[in-house]
Amino acid sequence: MPKLKTRKSAAKRYKITGNSNFLRRHAFKGHLLMKKSNRQKRRLSQRLCVNQNDIKSIKLMLPY
């Protein structure tokens, strides 16, 4: 059986934790930051866990 390939785009976006959860970044932090408040930008900088409905598809993209 051939080796499974990792989706490099997913590897750059998600990080696996010790409990097999995945961390992701918030959206809306890339541009147009002048109009956003400091509080909003600070909260968008934090990482958060991926929704349980998406974990199955992310595990397929990141086999190793």
PDB file of N, CA, C and O in Angstrom:
ATOM      1  N   MET A   1       0.840  -1.177   0.000  1.00  0.00           N
ATOM      2  CA  MET A   1       0.000   0.000   0.000  1.00  0.00           C
ATOM      3  C   MET A   1       0.886   1.242   0.000  1.00  0.00           C
ATOM      4  O   MET A   1       1.851   1.305   0.762  1.00  0.00           O
ATOM      5  N   PRO A   2       0.580   2.221  -0.830  1.00  0.00           N
ATOM      6  CA  PRO A   2       1.443   3.411  -0.890  1.00  0.00           C
ATOM      7  C   PRO A   2       1.311   4.274   0.353  1.00  0.00           C
ATOM      8  O   PRO A   2       0.339   4.186   1.103  1.00  0.00           O
ATOM      9  N   LYS A   3       2.311   5.102   0.541  1.00  0.00           N
ATOM     10  CA  LYS A   3       2.293   6.014   1.686  1.00  0.00           C
ATOM     11  C   LYS A   3       1.211   7.070   1.496  1.00  0.00           C
ATOM     12  O   LYS A   3       0.894   7.454   0.370  1.00  0.00           O
ATOM     13  N   LEU A   4       0.653   7.529   2.597  1.00  0.00           N
ATOM     14  CA  LEU A   4      -0.344   8.590   2.546  1.00  0.00           C
ATOM     15  C   LEU A   4       0.363   9.936   2.543  1.00  0.00           C
ATOM     16  O   LEU A   4       1.360  10.127   3.240  1.00  0.00           O
ATOM     17  N   LYS A   5      -0.150  10.850   1.768  1.00  0.00           N
ATOM     18  CA  LYS A   5       0.446  12.181   1.702  1.00  0.00           C
ATOM     19  C   LYS A   5      -0.296  13.140   2.618  1.00  0.00           C
ATOM     20  O   LYS A   5      -1.517  13.075   2.758  1.00  0.00           O
ATOM     21  N   THR A   6       0.463  14.022   3.233  1.00  0.00           N
ATOM     22  CA  THR A   6      -0.107  15.056   4.081  1.00  0.00           C
ATOM     23  C   THR A   6      -0.519  16.231   3.218  1.00  0.00           C
ATOM     24  O   THR A   6       0.226  16.640   2.327  1.00  0.00           O
ATOM     25  N   ARG A   7      -1.697  16.778   3.471  1.00  0.00           N
ATOM     26  CA  ARG A   7      -2.101  18.012   2.791  1.00  0.00           C
ATOM     27  C   ARG A   7      -1.334  19.164   3.422  1.00  0.00           C
ATOM     28  O   ARG A   7      -1.569  19.503   4.582  1.00  0.00           O
ATOM     29  N   LYS A   8      -0.426  19.762   2.679  1.00  0.00           N
ATOM     30  CA  LYS A   8       0.447  20.785   3.233  1.00  0.00           C
ATOM     31  C   LYS A   8      -0.315  22.029   3.640  1.00  0.00           C
ATOM     32  O   LYS A   8       0.085  22.714   4.581  1.00  0.00           O
ATOM     33  N   SER A   9      -1.405  22.339   2.953  1.00  0.00           N
ATOM     34  CA  SER A   9      -2.189  23.507   3.340  1.00  0.00           C
ATOM     35  C   SER A   9      -2.812  23.297   4.720  1.00  0.00           C
ATOM     36  O   SER A   9      -2.896  24.237   5.510  1.00  0.00           O
ATOM     37  N   ALA A  10      -3.246  22.075   5.012  1.00  0.00           N
ATOM     38  CA  ALA A  10      -3.815  21.788   6.330  1.00  0.00           C
ATOM     39  C   ALA A  10      -2.730  21.743   7.395  1.00  0.00           C
ATOM     40  O   ALA A  10      -2.972  22.133   8.537  1.00  0.00           O
ATOM     41  N   ALA A  11      -1.548  21.277   7.044  1.00  0.00           N
ATOM     42  CA  ALA A  11      -0.457  21.208   8.018  1.00  0.00           C
ATOM     43  C   ALA A  11      -0.028  22.598   8.466  1.00  0.00           C
ATOM     44  O   ALA A  11       0.426  22.772   9.597  1.00  0.00           O
ATOM     45  N   LYS A  12      -0.169  23.579   7.597  1.00  0.00           N
ATOM     46  CA  LYS A  12       0.191  24.946   7.961  1.00  0.00           C
ATOM     47  C   LYS A  12      -0.889  25.617   8.808  1.00  0.00           C
ATOM     48  O   LYS A  12      -0.596  26.566   9.535  1.00  0.00           O
ATOM     49  N   ARG A  13      -2.111  25.147   8.727  1.00  0.00           N
ATOM     50  CA  ARG A  13      -3.218  25.810   9.400  1.00  0.00           C
ATOM     51  C   ARG A  13      -3.573  25.208  10.750  1.00  0.00           C
ATOM     52  O   ARG A  13      -4.077  25.917  11.622  1.00  0.00           O
ATOM     53  N   TYR A  14      -3.325  23.924  10.943  1.00  0.00           N
ATOM     54  CA  TYR A  14      -3.762  23.250  12.157  1.00  0.00           C
ATOM     55  C   TYR A  14      -2.574  22.677  12.911  1.00  0.00           C
ATOM     56  O   TYR A  14      -1.581  22.261  12.313  1.00  0.00           O
ATOM     57  N   LYS A  15      -2.692  22.661  14.241  1.00  0.00           N
ATOM     58  CA  LYS A  15      -1.674  22.068  15.096  1.00  0.00           C
ATOM     59  C   LYS A  15      -2.377  21.094  16.021  1.00  0.00           C
ATOM     60  O   LYS A  15      -3.419  21.417  16.591  1.00  0.00           O
ATOM     61  N   ILE A  16      -1.815  19.902  16.173  1.00  0.00           N
ATOM     62  CA  ILE A  16      -2.444  18.880  17.001  1.00  0.00           C
ATOM     63  C   ILE A  16      -1.961  19.032  18.438  1.00  0.00           C
ATOM     64  O   ILE A  16      -0.792  19.333  18.683  1.00  0.00           O
ATOM     65  N   THR A  17      -2.870  18.820  19.384  1.00  0.00           N
ATOM     66  CA  THR A  17      -2.537  18.912  20.797  1.00  0.00           C
ATOM     67  C   THR A  17      -2.295  17.517  21.348  1.00  0.00           C
ATOM     68  O   THR A  17      -2.412  16.525  20.628  1.00  0.00           O
ATOM     69  N   GLY A  18      -1.963  17.447  22.609  1.00  0.00           N
ATOM     70  CA  GLY A  18      -1.710  16.161  23.234  1.00  0.00           C
ATOM     71  C   GLY A  18      -2.940  15.297  23.362  1.00  0.00           C
ATOM     72  O   GLY A  18      -2.827  14.072  23.424  1.00  0.00           O
ATOM     73  N   ASN A  19      -4.122  15.904  23.404  1.00  0.00           N
ATOM     74  CA  ASN A  19      -5.370  15.159  23.537  1.00  0.00           C
ATOM     75  C   ASN A  19      -6.026  14.878  22.201  1.00  0.00           C
ATOM     76  O   ASN A  19      -7.225  14.604  22.153  1.00  0.00           O
ATOM     77  N   SER A  20      -5.275  14.939  21.119  1.00  0.00           N
ATOM     78  CA  SER A  20      -5.760  14.695  19.752  1.00  0.00           C
ATOM     79  C   SER A  20      -6.785  15.719  19.309  1.00  0.00           C
ATOM     80  O   SER A  20      -7.599  15.436  18.429  1.00  0.00           O
ATOM     81  N   ASN A  21      -6.763  16.898  19.896  1.00  0.00           N
ATOM     82  CA  ASN A  21      -7.559  17.998  19.385  1.00  0.00           C
ATOM     83  C   ASN A  21      -6.711  18.802  18.416  1.00  0.00           C
ATOM     84  O   ASN A  21      -5.492  18.638  18.363  1.00  0.00           O
ATOM     85  N   PHE A  22      -7.358  19.670  17.652  1.00  0.00           N
ATOM     86  CA  PHE A  22      -6.644  20.503  16.715  1.00  0.00           C
ATOM     87  C   PHE A  22      -6.868  21.961  17.072  1.00  0.00           C
ATOM     88  O   PHE A  22      -7.981  22.364  17.409  1.00  0.00           O
ATOM     89  N   LEU A  23      -5.806  22.746  16.995  1.00  0.00           N
ATOM     90  CA  LEU A  23      -5.888  24.175  17.238  1.00  0.00           C
ATOM     91  C   LEU A  23      -5.908  24.902  15.912  1.00  0.00           C
ATOM     92  O   LEU A  23      -5.265  24.480  14.951  1.00  0.00           O
ATOM     93  N   ARG A  24      -6.645  25.992  15.861  1.00  0.00           N
ATOM     94  CA  ARG A  24      -6.702  26.809  14.657  1.00  0.00           C
ATOM     95  C   ARG A  24      -6.664  28.271  15.056  1.00  0.00           C
ATOM     96  O   ARG A  24      -6.833  28.616  16.225  1.00  0.00           O
ATOM     97  N   ARG A  25      -6.442  29.119  14.074  1.00  0.00           N
ATOM     98  CA  ARG A  25      -6.439  30.552  14.302  1.00  0.00           C
ATOM     99  C   ARG A  25      -7.820  31.124  13.985  1.00  0.00           C
ATOM    100  O   ARG A  25      -8.636  30.478  13.326  1.00  0.00           O
ATOM    101  N   HIS A  26      -8.065  32.333  14.458  1.00  0.00           N
ATOM    102  CA  HIS A  26      -9.303  33.031  14.131  1.00  0.00           C
ATOM    103  C   HIS A  26      -9.206  33.617  12.724  1.00  0.00           C
ATOM    104  O   HIS A  26      -8.115  33.844  12.201  1.00  0.00           O
ATOM    105  N   ALA A  27     -10.353  33.851  12.136  1.00  0.00           N
ATOM    106  CA  ALA A  27     -10.432  34.569  10.867  1.00  0.00           C
ATOM    107  C   ALA A  27     -10.460  36.068  11.135  1.00  0.00           C
ATOM    108  O   ALA A  27     -10.532  36.487  12.291  1.00  0.00           O
ATOM    109  N   PHE A  28     -10.405  36.865  10.104  1.00  0.00           N
ATOM    110  CA  PHE A  28     -10.537  38.323  10.139  1.00  0.00           C
ATOM    111  C   PHE A  28      -9.363  39.018  10.827  1.00  0.00           C
ATOM    112  O   PHE A  28      -9.544  40.088  11.408  1.00  0.00           O
ATOM    113  N   LYS A  29      -8.165  38.433  10.775  1.00  0.00           N
ATOM    114  CA  LYS A  29      -7.006  39.087  11.378  1.00  0.00           C
ATOM    115  C   LYS A  29      -5.966  39.415  10.308  1.00  0.00           C
ATOM    116  O   LYS A  29      -4.850  39.816  10.637  1.00  0.00           O
ATOM    117  N   GLY A  30      -6.313  39.251   9.046  1.00  0.00           N
ATOM    118  CA  GLY A  30      -5.312  39.411   7.992  1.00  0.00           C
ATOM    119  C   GLY A  30      -5.114  40.831   7.511  1.00  0.00           C
ATOM    120  O   GLY A  30      -3.985  41.228   7.225  1.00  0.00           O
ATOM    121  N   HIS A  31      -6.184  41.610   7.413  1.00  0.00           N
ATOM    122  CA  HIS A  31      -6.056  42.962   6.876  1.00  0.00           C
ATOM    123  C   HIS A  31      -7.209  43.800   7.401  1.00  0.00           C
ATOM    124  O   HIS A  31      -8.076  43.297   8.116  1.00  0.00           O
ATOM    125  N   LEU A  32      -7.220  45.075   7.046  1.00  0.00           N
ATOM    126  CA  LEU A  32      -8.223  46.039   7.509  1.00  0.00           C
ATOM    127  C   LEU A  32      -8.244  46.106   9.040  1.00  0.00           C
ATOM    128  O   LEU A  32      -9.306  46.055   9.660  1.00  0.00           O
ATOM    129  N   LEU A  33      -7.058  46.220   9.633  1.00  0.00           N
ATOM    130  CA  LEU A  33      -6.949  46.176  11.086  1.00  0.00           C
ATOM    131  C   LEU A  33      -7.105  47.547  11.730  1.00  0.00           C
ATOM    132  O   LEU A  33      -7.249  47.633  12.949  1.00  0.00           O
ATOM    133  N   MET A  34      -7.079  48.620  10.947  1.00  0.00           N
ATOM    134  CA  MET A  34      -7.181  49.966  11.537  1.00  0.00           C
ATOM    135  C   MET A  34      -8.553  50.199  12.150  1.00  0.00           C
ATOM    136  O   MET A  34      -8.667  50.876  13.172  1.00  0.00           O
ATOM    137  N   LYS A  35      -9.576  49.656  11.550  1.00  0.00           N
ATOM    138  CA  LYS A  35     -10.934  49.913  12.036  1.00  0.00           C
ATOM    139  C   LYS A  35     -11.333  48.982  13.172  1.00  0.00           C
ATOM    140  O   LYS A  35     -12.363  49.206  13.809  1.00  0.00           O
ATOM    141  N   LYS A  36     -10.546  47.943  13.444  1.00  0.00           N
ATOM    142  CA  LYS A  36     -10.871  47.014  14.512  1.00  0.00           C
ATOM    143  C   LYS A  36     -10.274  47.500  15.820  1.00  0.00           C
ATOM    144  O   LYS A  36      -9.188  48.080  15.838  1.00  0.00           O
ATOM    145  N   SER A  37     -10.977  47.267  16.898  1.00  0.00           N
ATOM    146  CA  SER A  37     -10.503  47.714  18.204  1.00  0.00           C
ATOM    147  C   SER A  37      -9.352  46.825  18.669  1.00  0.00           C
ATOM    148  O   SER A  37      -9.166  45.709  18.184  1.00  0.00           O
ATOM    149  N   ASN A  38      -8.588  47.351  19.621  1.00  0.00           N
ATOM    150  CA  ASN A  38      -7.475  46.582  20.169  1.00  0.00           C
ATOM    151  C   ASN A  38      -7.974  45.313  20.852  1.00  0.00           C
ATOM    152  O   ASN A  38      -7.333  44.265  20.781  1.00  0.00           O
ATOM    153  N   ARG A  39      -9.111  45.419  21.505  1.00  0.00           N
ATOM    154  CA  ARG A  39      -9.678  44.249  22.178  1.00  0.00           C
ATOM    155  C   ARG A  39     -10.040  43.165  21.170  1.00  0.00           C
ATOM    156  O   ARG A  39      -9.785  41.983  21.402  1.00  0.00           O
ATOM    157  N   GLN A  40     -10.633  43.570  20.057  1.00  0.00           N
ATOM    158  CA  GLN A  40     -11.020  42.592  19.035  1.00  0.00           C
ATOM    159  C   GLN A  40      -9.785  41.940  18.421  1.00  0.00           C
ATOM    160  O   GLN A  40      -9.755  40.726  18.218  1.00  0.00           O
ATOM    161  N   LYS A  41      -8.768  42.744  18.126  1.00  0.00           N
ATOM    162  CA  LYS A  41      -7.552  42.189  17.533  1.00  0.00           C
ATOM    163  C   LYS A  41      -6.837  41.250  18.495  1.00  0.00           C
ATOM    164  O   LYS A  41      -6.278  40.235  18.079  1.00  0.00           O
ATOM    165  N   ARG A  42      -6.855  41.586  19.776  1.00  0.00           N
ATOM    166  CA  ARG A  42      -6.217  40.736  20.777  1.00  0.00           C
ATOM    167  C   ARG A  42      -6.940  39.400  20.893  1.00  0.00           C
ATOM    168  O   ARG A  42      -6.300  38.355  21.016  1.00  0.00           O
ATOM    169  N   ARG A  43      -8.260  39.428  20.854  1.00  0.00           N
ATOM    170  CA  ARG A  43      -9.026  38.185  20.934  1.00  0.00           C
ATOM    171  C   ARG A  43      -8.882  37.344  19.665  1.00  0.00           C
ATOM    172  O   ARG A  43      -8.901  36.115  19.727  1.00  0.00           O
ATOM    173  N   LEU A  44      -8.738  38.001  18.523  1.00  0.00           N
ATOM    174  CA  LEU A  44      -8.548  37.260  17.273  1.00  0.00           C
ATOM    175  C   LEU A  44      -7.170  36.608  17.203  1.00  0.00           C
ATOM    176  O   LEU A  44      -6.970  35.686  16.411  1.00  0.00           O
ATOM    177  N   SER A  45      -6.232  37.058  18.002  1.00  0.00           N
ATOM    178  CA  SER A  45      -4.889  36.485  17.993  1.00  0.00           C
ATOM    179  C   SER A  45      -4.825  35.151  18.718  1.00  0.00           C
ATOM    180  O   SER A  45      -3.902  34.369  18.488  1.00  0.00           O
ATOM    181  N   GLN A  46      -5.784  34.876  19.585  1.00  0.00           N
ATOM    182  CA  GLN A  46      -5.756  33.651  20.366  1.00  0.00           C
ATOM    183  C   GLN A  46      -6.144  32.460  19.504  1.00  0.00           C
ATOM    184  O   GLN A  46      -6.909  32.579  18.547  1.00  0.00           O
ATOM    185  N   ARG A  47      -5.599  31.322  19.867  1.00  0.00           N
ATOM    186  CA  ARG A  47      -5.957  30.091  19.177  1.00  0.00           C
ATOM    187  C   ARG A  47      -7.145  29.443  19.863  1.00  0.00           C
ATOM    188  O   ARG A  47      -7.394  29.685  21.044  1.00  0.00           O
ATOM    189  N   LEU A  48      -7.883  28.615  19.120  1.00  0.00           N
ATOM    190  CA  LEU A  48      -8.998  27.907  19.705  1.00  0.00           C
ATOM    191  C   LEU A  48      -9.108  26.531  19.075  1.00  0.00           C
ATOM    192  O   LEU A  48      -8.536  26.278  18.015  1.00  0.00           O
ATOM    193  N   CYS A  49      -9.839  25.649  19.723  1.00  0.00           N
ATOM    194  CA  CYS A  49      -9.991  24.278  19.246  1.00  0.00           C
ATOM    195  C   CYS A  49     -10.972  24.232  18.079  1.00  0.00           C
ATOM    196  O   CYS A  49     -11.910  25.023  17.985  1.00  0.00           O
ATOM    197  N   VAL A  50     -10.719  23.288  17.210  1.00  0.00           N
ATOM    198  CA  VAL A  50     -11.572  23.080  16.042  1.00  0.00           C
ATOM    199  C   VAL A  50     -12.873  22.433  16.498  1.00  0.00           C
ATOM    200  O   VAL A  50     -12.893  21.684  17.475  1.00  0.00           O
ATOM    201  N   ASN A  51     -13.938  22.720  15.802  1.00  0.00           N
ATOM    202  CA  ASN A  51     -15.240  22.136  16.093  1.00  0.00           C
ATOM    203  C   ASN A  51     -15.192  20.618  15.910  1.00  0.00           C
ATOM    204  O   ASN A  51     -14.479  20.111  15.045  1.00  0.00           O
ATOM    205  N   GLN A  52     -15.958  19.901  16.734  1.00  0.00           N
ATOM    206  CA  GLN A  52     -15.967  18.439  16.678  1.00  0.00           C
ATOM    207  C   GLN A  52     -16.434  17.911  15.320  1.00  0.00           C
ATOM    208  O   GLN A  52     -16.045  16.813  14.922  1.00  0.00           O
ATOM    209  N   ASN A  53     -17.256  18.671  14.611  1.00  0.00           N
ATOM    210  CA  ASN A  53     -17.745  18.215  13.312  1.00  0.00           C
ATOM    211  C   ASN A  53     -16.661  18.223  12.247  1.00  0.00           C
ATOM    212  O   ASN A  53     -16.799  17.539  11.233  1.00  0.00           O
ATOM    213  N   ASP A  54     -15.582  18.981  12.449  1.00  0.00           N
ATOM    214  CA  ASP A  54     -14.535  19.101  11.444  1.00  0.00           C
ATOM    215  C   ASP A  54     -13.329  18.212  11.715  1.00  0.00           C
ATOM    216  O   ASP A  54     -12.447  18.098  10.864  1.00  0.00           O
ATOM    217  N   ILE A  55     -13.275  17.583  12.877  1.00  0.00           N
ATOM    218  CA  ILE A  55     -12.073  16.834  13.251  1.00  0.00           C
ATOM    219  C   ILE A  55     -11.852  15.637  12.335  1.00  0.00           C
ATOM    220  O   ILE A  55     -10.709  15.319  12.009  1.00  0.00           O
ATOM    221  N   LYS A  56     -12.914  14.974  11.916  1.00  0.00           N
ATOM    222  CA  LYS A  56     -12.766  13.780  11.080  1.00  0.00           C
ATOM    223  C   LYS A  56     -12.100  14.121   9.752  1.00  0.00           C
ATOM    224  O   LYS A  56     -11.215  13.397   9.297  1.00  0.00           O
ATOM    225  N   SER A  57     -12.517  15.212   9.136  1.00  0.00           N
ATOM    226  CA  SER A  57     -11.929  15.575   7.848  1.00  0.00           C
ATOM    227  C   SER A  57     -10.497  16.074   8.009  1.00  0.00           C
ATOM    228  O   SER A  57      -9.672  15.877   7.117  1.00  0.00           O
ATOM    229  N   ILE A  58     -10.190  16.716   9.135  1.00  0.00           N
ATOM    230  CA  ILE A  58      -8.812  17.184   9.352  1.00  0.00           C
ATOM    231  C   ILE A  58      -7.885  16.008   9.591  1.00  0.00           C
ATOM    232  O   ILE A  58      -6.735  16.028   9.152  1.00  0.00           O
ATOM    233  N   LYS A  59      -8.368  14.982  10.282  1.00  0.00           N
ATOM    234  CA  LYS A  59      -7.541  13.791  10.505  1.00  0.00           C
ATOM    235  C   LYS A  59      -7.219  13.090   9.193  1.00  0.00           C
ATOM    236  O   LYS A  59      -6.144  12.504   9.058  1.00  0.00           O
ATOM    237  N   LEU A  60      -8.123  13.140   8.228  1.00  0.00           N
ATOM    238  CA  LEU A  60      -7.836  12.553   6.922  1.00  0.00           C
ATOM    239  C   LEU A  60      -6.769  13.357   6.182  1.00  0.00           C
ATOM    240  O   LEU A  60      -5.968  12.792   5.437  1.00  0.00           O
ATOM    241  N   MET A  61      -6.758  14.676   6.388  1.00  0.00           N
ATOM    242  CA  MET A  61      -5.777  15.514   5.710  1.00  0.00           C
ATOM    243  C   MET A  61      -4.406  15.424   6.354  1.00  0.00           C
ATOM    244  O   MET A  61      -3.393  15.647   5.691  1.00  0.00           O
ATOM    245  N   LEU A  62      -4.362  15.096   7.655  1.00  0.00           N
ATOM    246  CA  LEU A  62      -3.102  15.007   8.392  1.00  0.00           C
ATOM    247  C   LEU A  62      -2.932  13.586   8.936  1.00  0.00           C
ATOM    248  O   LEU A  62      -3.183  13.356  10.118  1.00  0.00           O
ATOM    249  N   PRO A  63      -2.515  12.637   8.111  1.00  0.00           N
ATOM    250  CA  PRO A  63      -2.469  11.257   8.569  1.00  0.00           C
ATOM    251  C   PRO A  63      -1.345  10.968   9.556  1.00  0.00           C
ATOM    252  O   PRO A  63      -1.425   9.985  10.293  1.00  0.00           O
ATOM    253  N   TYR A  64      -0.295  11.796   9.595  1.00  0.00           N
ATOM    254  CA  TYR A  64       0.858  11.503  10.471  1.00  0.00           C
ATOM    255  C   TYR A  64       1.061  12.598  11.484  1.00  0.00           C
ATOM    256  O   TYR A  64       1.980  12.521  12.300  1.00  0.00           O
TER     257      TYR A  64
END
